[in-house]
């Protein structure tokens, strides 16, 4: 019994010693509790691990320890702690997210940038705070169509984004031939050609071009957002009108050497440009000039022709003599009242070209008379009466009961009597009752 009691006592003593030793060892260790944001972080203690957060340990030896906390998409956190024996330390660590580097350029500049509906500024723009992962990039600027881009940040490697926004309106480049036409677009004045008109609303647009001297140009066009349309209009000139008059009138008018009529003359639907006009009138110097007709012109050109001729007054004996000047018949001298074979009325011939002219007087039954006369400009030359010598060439034979007459027939009286010149200057009247018959004689050719 005594042995048993001693055995039990020894076991009890040994247990007390072990418990005291364990208590002494436990009280010399340190405790650490690590919590992290995000919660699914990993913890390394002196390169041991990983341990999932939150992490608690009560068995750290007193002293200095390296604590490392890391999570995907976050910057790794490292720190050292020094623990005293039996010390308990809680660590609350918030990891900083990893961010990307994004440089954004746009055409045009000044575009507003939103990332996940958060305003970030205007381009050109450098973003340094975008966390890893998927993001929505929104680009907007007044006058341009908005644009949305999906952006994935996977690391710290810089990203360069270049985007061109499309105008929400159209642009219209307008030229004309010739240039300088006034532009009206949808009823609003927009300058002169050539020009580029920006910010034109998409849809139907009415373009009008106006220029003095040209027909208006109108065209309806349809424009799409972002379109840069081009229009080149060939303007149609308005034709010109020209009246050509001459002093004196009735001149023959030529345009570019083509006869167009006798003045006054009106020419319509002429293409604007340069023309050569000329007027010609007998007895006057031709006159020509070059004229310039503008678009839609309505102008009158006057040609004052200068006389290069004179006037000739001819009196003949007898009357009824044809007058030729340089081979051209210019009139016949007329009889004075009740005088059939005496000095004629004066024959006035206008527009006789100046200089020495050949005048020829011709009448049936008379020898022609030719002579020269000098005509001066704008002067009247009066000729003394010119007497023509009668030709005696028998042209009629008349047989009576008692005699045969041959001579020059002068005419038949109302009662039938015939007057005949039987010898030069001797006129015989043959009564009708005595005439048995008569016959014409063939006249020899006489130079005229």
Secondary structure, DSSP 8 states (H G I E B T S, - for coil): -HHHHHHHHHHHHHHHHHHHHHHHHHTTEEEEEEEEESTT-EEEETTEEEEESSEEEEEEESEEEEEEEE-TTB--EEEEEEE-TT-EEEEEEE--B-EEEEEEEEESS--EEEETTEEEEESSEEEEEEESEEEEEEEE-TTB--EEEEEEE-SSS-EEEEEE--BSSEEEEEEEESS--EEEETTEEEEESSEEEEEE-SEEEEEEEE-TTB--EEEEEEE-TT-EEEEEEE--B--EEEEEEEESS--EEEETTEEEEESSEEEEEE-SEEEEEEEE-TTB--EEEEEEE-TT-EEEEEEE--B-EEEEEE-EESS--EEEETTEEEEE---BTTBSSSB---EEEEEEESEEEEEEEE-TTB--EEEEEEE-TT-EEE---EE--B-----EEEEESS-EEEEEEEEE-TTS-EEEEEETTEEEEE-GGGEEEEEE--------
